[in-house]
Amino acid sequence: MAKKQLKIKLLPNGEIKMETVGIKGKKCLDYVKFMELLADAKVEKQEFTKEYYEQDDTQTYQNEINQDIRYN
């Protein structure tokens, strides 16, 4: 299984750019929502990589989200 990463760039104008790597399918959208909550920001532009269109492993999906993202 590929390592999951969030690549985050904070630009001088206050803009935040984020890219998910190693996250297949629609799971990446959960990470985007987490970033929105964390940064108190909203997505203005969204582009999907080829990983978005790949099938994720749905059996482990819920466990991964619970372990990777903890909402308090």
Secondary structure, DSSP 8 states (H G I E B T S, - for coil): ----EEEEEE-TTS-EEEEEES--TTHHHHHHHHHHHHHT---S-----GGGGS---TTTHHHHHHHH----
